[in-house]
Amino acid sequence: MFSPGFARHAARRYRSRGLDKTAARMVAFLESRGIEGATVLEVGGGVGEIQLELLKRGAASTTGLELSPSYEAEAMRLAAEAGLTGRMTRRLHDIAADPAGVAAADVVVLHRVVCCYPDYERLLAAVADHAGRLVVFSHPPRHVGGRVFVGLTNLMMRLRGREYRAFVHPPEAMLAVLRSRGLRQTFAGGGLTWRIAGLERS
């Protein structure tokens, strides 16, 4: 699913169009809360577009965690083009499986990640425990259209013999995990295909 070809396509799209609308709204939320000098942890950051944009807006450093090695070459190429290689770190690491193996950060970002992980409670608990100030994440809406789209995606993956599966987790239950660890929601946004939740440390 997340092949080098997919990574090249993502990098080309970012070079020509910049961030997608949902990612741009997530960055705007973080910028509005103050990103200057912040450390950023992005879970499942792909080729690192959000990390680069936050660095350009004053973040001190970013760490991107990935489960697939396919993104690394394109991510580092984009960082080099932006002159930001020294402030961006990339790691292959599952924060839900090994929370202790990752340092905490001021800000944690998850864009189109929760829908790829079966155990949202474990993932978001680890995220909350690593967030000093802010968490922002995107997720598919749990309406009929969203469920049908994810169901068709999973059917296509199954027919092609691929292991990837998508999930439409209950939004309120996801937020409850974060609230139980001292975060409160201060932003909600997004469109028909993706919702955004922004939370701050109480």
ChimeraX attribute file (.defattr): number of C-alpha atoms within 10 A of each C-alpha:
attribute: neighborCount
match mode: 1-to-1
recipient: residues
	/A:1	11
	/A:2	13
	/A:3	12
	/A:4	16
	/A:5	12
	/A:6	15
	/A:7	20
	/A:8	17
	/A:9	14
	/A:10	18
	/A:11	22
	/A:12	14
	/A:13	13
	/A:14	16
	/A:15	12
	/A:16	8
	/A:17	9
	/A:18	15
	/A:19	16
	/A:20	12
	/A:21	12
	/A:22	20
	/A:23	23
	/A:24	14
	/A:25	15
	/A:26	26
	/A:27	21
	/A:28	14
	/A:29	22
	/A:30	20
	/A:31	15
	/A:32	9
	/A:33	12
	/A:34	14
	/A:35	22
	/A:36	15
	/A:37	13
	/A:38	19
	/A:39	22
	/A:40	27
	/A:41	28
	/A:42	26
	/A:43	25
	/A:44	24
	/A:45	23
	/A:46	28
	/A:47	28
	/A:48	27
	/A:49	22
	/A:50	24
	/A:51	28
	/A:52	22
	/A:53	17
	/A:54	22
	/A:55	23
	/A:56	14
	/A:57	16
	/A:58	15
	/A:59	22
	/A:60	16
	/A:61	21
	/A:62	25
	/A:63	22
	/A:64	25
	/A:65	21
	/A:66	21
	/A:67	16
	/A:68	16
	/A:69	15
	/A:70	18
	/A:71	25
	/A:72	20
	/A:73	13
	/A:74	20
	/A:75	26
	/A:76	18
	/A:77	14
	/A:78	21
	/A:79	20
	/A:80	13
	/A:81	10
	/A:82	13
	/A:83	12
	/A:84	16
	/A:85	16
	/A:86	10
	/A:87	16
	/A:88	20
	/A:89	16
	/A:90	20
	/A:91	15
	/A:92	13
	/A:93	18
	/A:94	16
	/A:95	22
	/A:96	18
	/A:97	11
	/A:98	10
	/A:99	18
	/A:100	11
	/A:101	11
	/A:102	16
	/A:103	10
	/A:104	19
	/A:105	21
	/A:106	18
	/A:107	24
	/A:108	25
	/A:109	27
	/A:110	22
	/A:111	21
	/A:112	21
	/A:113	21
	/A:114	24
	/A:115	18
	/A:116	16
	/A:117	18
	/A:118	14
	/A:119	13
	/A:120	20
	/A:121	19
	/A:122	15
	/A:123	21
	/A:124	23
	/A:125	20
	/A:126	22
	/A:127	26
	/A:128	24
	/A:129	16
	/A:130	22
	/A:131	24
	/A:132	18
	/A:133	17
	/A:134	27
	/A:135	29
	/A:136	22
	/A:137	23
	/A:138	24
	/A:139	24
	/A:140	27
	/A:141	20
	/A:142	17
	/A:143	11
	/A:144	8
	/A:145	13
	/A:146	17
	/A:147	17
	/A:148	12
	/A:149	15
	/A:150	17
	/A:151	16
	/A:152	13
	/A:153	14
	/A:154	18
	/A:155	14
	/A:156	14
	/A:157	16
	/A:158	13
	/A:159	8
	/A:160	9
	/A:161	9
	/A:162	12
	/A:163	9
	/A:164	14
	/A:165	18
	/A:166	20
	/A:167	21
	/A:168	20
	/A:169	21
	/A:170	13
	/A:171	14
	/A:172	8
	/A:173	12
	/A:174	18
	/A:175	18
	/A:176	16
	/A:177	20
	/A:178	23
	/A:179	18
	/A:180	11
	/A:181	17
	/A:182	13
	/A:183	23
	/A:184	18
	/A:185	18
	/A:186	12
	/A:187	13
	/A:188	14
	/A:189	14
	/A:190	18
	/A:191	11
	/A:192	10
	/A:193	15
	/A:194	19
	/A:195	18
	/A:196	23
	/A:197	20
	/A:198	21
	/A:199	24
	/A:200	20
	/A:201	18
	/A:202	11
